[in-house]
C-alpha cells in the first residue's frame, strides 16, 4: 500500500487541497458521545478486496487487547449496552 499512498499524495499535490493528510500507519480517534460512551474510530489503508477480512481480524484483536485490561477498560455488564 505504500506505493499507492505515494501515488495518492502526488495526485493530491496537484489539487487545490492544501491540508489533506494521508497517513501510512493506522490512526485512532476518540470521541465522547452524549450517553457517556467513548466512540473510537480506527482509520487504516487496506486493499479494497481485503477490507472485510482485515476489519474482522482487527476487531477481534482490539477486543482481545481491551479485555486484557479490565481495570483500564470497563465494559457495561448485562444488556445495558
BELZI-V130396 format. One record per helix or strand of 2 or more residues. SS is the DSSP state (@ for helix, = for strand). FROM is the first residue (numbers start at 0). TO is the last residue. If there is no record, write none. Layout:
{{SS FROM TO} {SS FROM TO}}
This chain:
{{@ 1 12} {= 26 31} {= 37 42} {@ 47 66}}
